[in-house]
Amino acid sequence: VVGPRITSLTSDKSKLAEGESTTVTATIDIPPGDAAIATAAVYKDNNSIGTFLPDSVNANIYRVTLTWSDIVRMSSSSTIGQSVGETIEARFVDEIGRTISRTLSIDLWCGATDL
């Protein structure tokens, strides 16, 4: 059994300053006749920080909007005036319990006003 797989995970911003938000998009390939996605969330340090929602037109695309605060509240590495690379994980579970995941790095600018 092949099962679903994440074919793409992107953010509309590679750098995020305090007060900003980013939309993370995941594209999922689900083989015909296979189990559908049951849960879809994004994690930081194994803590859920958001829930992916399926696109209204394309059922293989999922999106979540995350704020700087969503990501940094679970981070222990924030440094004022510097950029800190943070890794988030997209995690999808299908109806029969198979889990797929992929990570994405986003630069957080702590206290910076110019990107």
Secondary structure by P-SEA (a helix, b strand, c coil): cccccccccccccccccccbbbbbbbbbbbcccccccccccccccccccbbbbcccccccbbbbbbcaaaaaaacccccccbbbbbbbbbbbbcccccccbbbbbbbbbcccccc
